[in-house]
Amino acid sequence: MKKLLALLLCAALGQALAADPTKIKVGILLPLTGTFAAVAETQRDGALLAVEVINKKGGLSMPWGKVQVEGVVEDDEAKLDVGVRRYRYMASEGVKGVGGQTFAPLAYAINAVVQKEPMPYFPVCVMSKDAYMKGKLADSTFSTAYSPWTVGYMAGRAAVQTLHKKKIFFLARADSWGWDMRDGVKAAAAEFGAEVIGYDEVSLGTSEYTTVLQKVKAAKPDVFIASQFGGDAVALLKQVQQMGLAKEMTIFSAFMTNVVGKAISPEALDGVYSMHYFYYDLSGFEDKEAAKSAKEFTDLYRAKYKTPPDAYAVIAYTAYMEMFRGFEVAKSFEPAKVSAALMANKGAFNTVKGPAAWREDHVATYKHAAFLVKGKGPTTRKNEWDLFTVMGSQGGDSVLPSLKSLGY
């Protein structure tokens, strides 16, 4: 009898310790090898910085005391089978939440697993608009980025409203990234009184753009908006510069990061407009609170990594800080409670670039969803990371697809 009581007591104690841990693990799952590795490394760094910030405060503030966090990093290789398998392994090892993915189709595949087996999941990539349709995202999935439709809409709106362009030539990538962006550009053009007078599309990995650029030149648009990203953008803008297109029209590379911008020659980046999720130097920006917050974060990031934070690092940092806030507000690691906590108080939260809130579709709305930037040439740069001048920003619910259009 005494042995039975002792065993029951040990079991109860073990369950209590499991329920009230002093340390937890969270998964950081990214394509650290392959095509997206350079961007994935910045995402990993942003996630690990969030873990460090929490631990330097003593850990998560939970009802039973402080809880330290360990970030477990794995490589998803941007492959569906590898990523899903490694996600499942992380889940089996008892992580309390997972974030990651640079390859949007993999994020959607993992979300499908989360639908059936709930886990706080924070994709940190730009997923297709279709992924946000009602019923598609799991109740415990939260996206700190937005869809390519929003990127296209903001680029088109900036081209028309800020740069006063009326005739647009749009170059899509022949997949959901490019097609969603095309639809966003068209929506902005229709809303603000412009016209898409030319259109073409090329596949991911295209390196030769001469034929397309001859078509752009012949169309004589006011602005050439291109959806190409990463190495594709580097190749495209090099050829745009070689052909002298910037002398005939405004060049707008729809979505930019510092990693991509730095790979483009100063001569080719000079005068090119882009939307940038986060640019570290907001010193001349009109929103002084956002500028102050961005500088504080930049100083923190530089102290650890010796470079300014890139956009995707901030997407990941924001995701993990929200995951941790969800744990603390929920006073629990249970997915349903964490989701409810994040949606409380109209979903409001703060970020390093200003206030934000979670919408009903679990997509973040930001006061500054993206910054309109203009590339600097070789004579105006002060250092190797002085890539852009911030010209303004866009944000709020209006830059996202309406909830009604998503089935809500």
N, C-alpha and C positions, 0 to 999 in steps of 0.2 A: 504493500500500500504506500509506504514511504517512497519507494522507488518510483511508483506511478505518479505520485504528487510531484516529485522532483522533476520527472520528465515533462509533466504538464507545465510546471513553472518555467522550465527552460524553453519550452516551445512558445509559451506566451511572451517570455522576455525576448526571444528571437524575433517574433512577429512585431513587437513594439519597436525593436531596434531597426527592423526593416522599414517600418512605417515612418519612423522619425530618424532618418539618417543624419550623420554629421558631415557627410561628403557624398556628392552625386557626380555622375558622369553625363555629359551631353555630347551628342555626335556632331562632327563637322565633316561632311561628306562632299568632296569636290574632285574635279578632274585635274589632278596635280601632274599628270602626264598627258601628252598629246596636244591637240590643236588649241585648247582653251587654257593651257597651263599657266600662262602669264597672268591672265585675269583671275584664275582660280587661286593663285598664290596671294593676290591682294585680298580676295574674299576670306581666305584662311587667316590672314593676318588681322583683318577686321574682327573676325569671330574670336580669335585668341586674345585680342586686346580687350574685348568685352568681358571675357572670363577673368582676365587679370584685374580689370577695374572692380569687378564684384568681389574678388578675393582680397584685394587690398583694403576693402571696407570691412573685412572680417568674414565675408561670405554672404549668402542669402539670409535675409531676416525672416525666419520661420517661427511659428508659435513655440516650438520646443528649443529654439536657440539658433545660433549661426550655423550655416551649412556651406562648406567649401565646394567649389565647382572644378571639375576636371574636364577639359576639352579633349575628346578622343578623335584624332584626325585619321581619315581613311581616304583612299583614292578611288573614285568611281569610274575613272578612265573615260568618261563621257560615253559609256556603253550601257544600254538598258539592262542586259542580263547581269553585268558586273555590279552596277549601281544598286539594283533591287536586292541582289544577293547580299551585298555588304550592308545595306540598310537593315535587312532582316537579321543579320548577324549582330549589328549594334543593338537592335531591339532585344535580341535574345540575351545579350550581355547586361541588360537592365538600364540602358540610358534613359533619362527622363524626358528628353526632347532631342530632336534632330533638326539641323539646318543644312543648307547647301544647294548644290547643283548650279552649274553654269550652262549646261545643256538642257534647254527647256523641256524637250520630250521626256527626259529622264525624271525631271521634277514632277511631271504629270503622272508618270508611271508610279512613282513612289506615293504620290497623293492617292492613287487608286488603292494602294495597300493600306494607307492610313484610313481610308473610308471604312475598311473592314476591321482594321485593328487600330483603334484610335491611339494617337500619340501627338503631342505638340510638335507640329512640323512647320518649318519656316523656309520655304524656297527663296533663294536669293538671286534669282535670274528673272529675265523678262519673258514671261510665258505668253503664249498666244491668247488672243481675246476669247477664243472658244473655251479655254480652261476656266474662265470666270463665269460662265453661264450658270444659272441657278441649278443647284444639285450636283455640279461638277466638283467643286472644291469640298474636301472633307470638313466637318465641323471644327476640327482642331488644326486645320491648315490656315496659315496667315501669310500674306504676301507683302513684303516691304517694297517690292518693285511693282511695275505696272505692265500693261501689255504693249506690244509695238504699235497698236492703234493709237494709244496715248502719245507715244513718241512722234508718230506721224502728224497727229493733230496739233501738237505743240509746235512742231517744225513749220507746218503750213500756216498756223496762226501767226507765228513770229515773222515769217516771210511776208505775209500780207499786212498785218496790223502794224508791226514795228518797222519793217524794212520797206513797206509800201510797194510790194511787187504784185503784179496782176496776172502775169503769164508764167505758168509753172511747167517745167519738164521734170517728171519724176522717174527715177530709175529704181526698180524694185529688185530684191533678191527673190528668186523663184521658189519661195516657200512661205510658211505662215508669217515669218518675220517680215518679209518684204510685202506680202499681200495685205497684212493687217496695217502696216505703215502706210501703204498706198491708200487704203480706205480712210485712214485718219487724215491724210493730206487732202483727199477729196472732200471730206466732211468740212474741214476748215475752209477750204477754198469756196465751197458753196455757201457757207455761213457768212463769210466776210467779204464776198464780192470779187473773187479771183477765178481763174480758169486753168485747169490742167490741159495744156495744149499739146503735150507730148508725153509718151509713155513707152518704157521698154523694161525688160526684166532679164536678168542673167543668173546663173546658178551660183551657189556657194563655192568659193575657191577659184572664181574667174580671175585670171591674171592679165588678160589682154582686152582693153576697152576701146581700142581705136575706132572700130566700126560704130559702136554705140555713141561715142563722143562726136563722131561726124554727124550722126543723126541729131544729136542735141544741138550742135552748132547750126545746122540747117534750119532747125525749128525756131531759132531766135527767141528763146524765152527771156523773161526778166530774171528768173532764178532757176538754177538747176539744183533740185533736191535729190540726194542719193541715200539709199538705205544701207549701203555697204558698211560693214563693221569689221574691226580687227584688221587682219592682213589684207582683206579685200579693199578696205578703205585706204590703206597705205598705197596699194597698187593703183587704185583709181585716181587718187589725188595727185600722185606723181605724174600720171599721164594727162590729167587736166592741166597741170602746170606746164608740161612740155608742149601742149597744144595751144597754150595761151588763152584758154576759155575765160579766165577771170577778167580779161580785158573787155569781154563782150557781155558778161552776165554775172550775177552774184552766185557764188558757189556755197551750197549749204549741205554739209555732211550731217545727216539727221541726228545721230547719237554718237557721243564722243566720250572717251575716257583719257586720262593722262597717259596711260600705258600705250594706247594707240597714237595719241597726239605726239608723243616723244619719238615714235618710230617713223613719223612723217618728217621730211626735211623742212626746216624753217621756211624755205622759199615756197614749198608746196602748201604749207599750212597758213601762210600769210594771207589774212583777209577772209579766210574760210569761216563761215558761221556754223554753229552746232548747238544742239541742246545737250546739257551736261547735268547728270543727276546731282552731282556735288562737285564744286570747284573750291579748292582749299583757300584761295586768296579772294576774300570778299571785302578787302580793305576799303574799296570805294563804293560799296553797295549801299543802297539807300536804307535798307533795313539793318540798323545798327545792332540790334539784338542778335539777329542771325549772324552778322559779321563777327560779333564778339564770341558767340558760341562756336562758330566755325574755326576761329583762331585758337580757342582753348583746346578744341579737339585736335587740330593740326599740330599744336605744340606737344600734346600728349602722344600723338602717333609718331611724330618725328623723333621724340625722345627714345622710343622703342625701336623704330625701324629705319631711322636716318633719312627717310624720304617723306614728302607730303602724302597724305592719304588720297587714294584714287577713289573714283565713284563707287566701284563695286566693293571696295573695302568698307565704305560707309553703308551700303545696302546691307552687308553682312553684319556689321557692328550694330546697326539699328535692329535687325532681326533678333539677334541674341539678347540685346538689352531688353527688348519687348518680351522675349521668352522668359527672361529672369524676372521682369516686372510681373508677368502673369503668374509665376510661381508664388511670388511674395504676396500679391494682392489676393490670390486664391487661398493662400495659406495651405497649399496642397500641390502635389504633382499630378493629380488626376486630370486627364485631358479635358473632360467636360467642365470641370471647375475652373481650369486655367482659361478656357475659351470664354466662359461667362465673365470671368474677371476682366479680360481684355476688352470685352464689349460693354462693360459697365461705364457709366458716366459719358455716354455717347461715344465711347471708344477713344476718348481723347488721350493723347500722350505727347511727350516732347522729344525732339530729336536734335542732333547736332546742327541741323540747318533750319530749325524753327518748329512751330507747333504742327501736329498731325492728328489724325483720327482714323479709326477703323470703320469702314463702311459695312453695310449689311452683307456685302459679298466677300468680306474679309480681305479687302484691298485697302492699303493705306492711302488716305488723301493727305496732301501736304500743302502748307501755305506756299512753299516753294518746291513744287514737284520737280522742276528742272530749271537750270540757269541758261539763258541765252549767252553764248560766249563767241568771241571773235578771235581767230588765230593770230598770234604775233609772228612777225618776220624776224630775220636774223639781226636787224639793227635795233630792235626795240626790246629784246630780251635782256633781263638782268642776270639770269642764271639758267641752268639747264632745265629747271622745272617751271620757268616763267613762260608758259605756253599760250595763255589766253587772257583776254580782257573780258570781264563780265559786263554784259550790256543790259541785263534785266532778268526777269524770271517769270514763270507761269506756275499756277497752282490752283488749288481748290477743287471742288467737285466737278466743275465745268470741263476740265481737261480729261476726265475719265468717261468711258461709255456710260450712258445713263443706265441706272438700275433697271428701268423698264425694258431697255433694249437687251438686257441680259436675262430677262425673264422674271424679274422680281416684281 
